[in-house]
Amino acid sequence: MASQRDIRRRIGAVKNIQQITRAFQFIAASRLRRAQESTLAARPYSEKIDEVLADLAAVLGADDHPLLAGRSGGKRLILLFTTDRGLAGPLNTNTIRFASRAIMDHPGDLSTITIGRKGRDAMRRARVPIEAHFAGFGDRPTFADILPLARLVTEDFLSGEYGQIDLLYTRFISTLAQRQVMEPLLPVKPAQDTEGIPGNQFIFEPNPALVLEQLLPRYVATRIYQAVLEAKASEESSRMVAMKNATENAEELIDDYTLAYNKVRQSNITREMIEIATGARAR
Amino acid sequence: MPLLLEIVTPERLAYSDQVDEVIVPGSEGELGILPHHAPLLAMLGVGELRIKKAATEESFAIAGGFVQVRPDKVVIMAEMADMAAEIDLERAHEARREAERVIETGFHEGADLVAARAALQQALLRIRVAERRHREGPRRRP
């Protein structure tokens, strides 16, 4: 049986760990609040840009811009969003598993752009080609931060090397639920024009084709930005839950150790009493 | 009929209120929009957006994006939208100096000149919009 001192040391160690996990939990909680706010705040713009694109699509066809044109052939490119830091519960494992299934289901010429270190490491291990890697966009991703990525992806598509570009990220549903999703990014598929005033009643200034040309790159950037924000909120909520569980487990462990410690202490006292008693009688 | 104005940027909803008139820096020149305007979708330029509401006037520094006009609603989608009253003049001046420095020395250091030029343009716009407001204060219409 472990000595009293050993157990006390172990309790101390667990308490230290618990302090760290609890701190992580609170940090994640405050970051989650911020991430959730930015995700919500970004929604009006993205909804609006969808609507405008639908209006434009009502007067223009898929032939009017190369980013709209579907094409057969060409490689497939997946933008894989994972986290840079670990200790985020099952999030990255789930995302990577989802990604490998998506890759297995449609074998063929494929490449990835990884956003976040965990995804890059996994793709490297799996020997999936990585065209580019972006380190996660910090705690407060701004729209300007993701523009280089949007530009790269758009150019990749326009160069004709890729026929299809998909986003693979974790959508934030609630603190307890996040879901991995894969969504087509390019070619752009405008939504049906059902919102507001039909597109053909609009005056486009200077003209529809020019507006479309300005709009599409922004649409692509907005979609990527949304994915970054959703992934960020998912990361923080998953980390918060994981750290909360860890803190609770540590609490349980401390209780168990305290019990063991008391037992050992009690039996030591009993033993000493017996020794003293036998010593006294022997005299 | 009132006119609902919304200004959205990729990061946030910057403004949402009923207004009387809004003057927008379009790519082809300024557009004054009153209620009952015909449906319009136009590209934005870089400049100052002015909002007239009851007896007051507010302004925003706006760059890049679109304006969608419906008879009862105007939506501005811009990459940048700073309310004049909220612009930090000192920071704008600093951004301007920094951008000018990068443009001056950047040729040798291989800096991103396009980005620097855009930053300079934004800083100058912010300064212009904010300084006009400082001079005139929150304007009252006669």
Interface residues (C-beta under 8 A of the other chain):
Chain A: S38 A41 A42 P44 Y45 S46 K48 I49 E51 V52 D55 L56 T142 F143 G196 I197 Q201 F202 I203 F204 E205 P206 L210 V211 Q214 L215 R218 A221 T222 Y225
Chain B: E6 V8 T9 P10 E11 R12 L13 G26 S27 E28 A38 P39 L40 L41 A42 M43 G65 F66 Q68 R70 V75 M77 E79
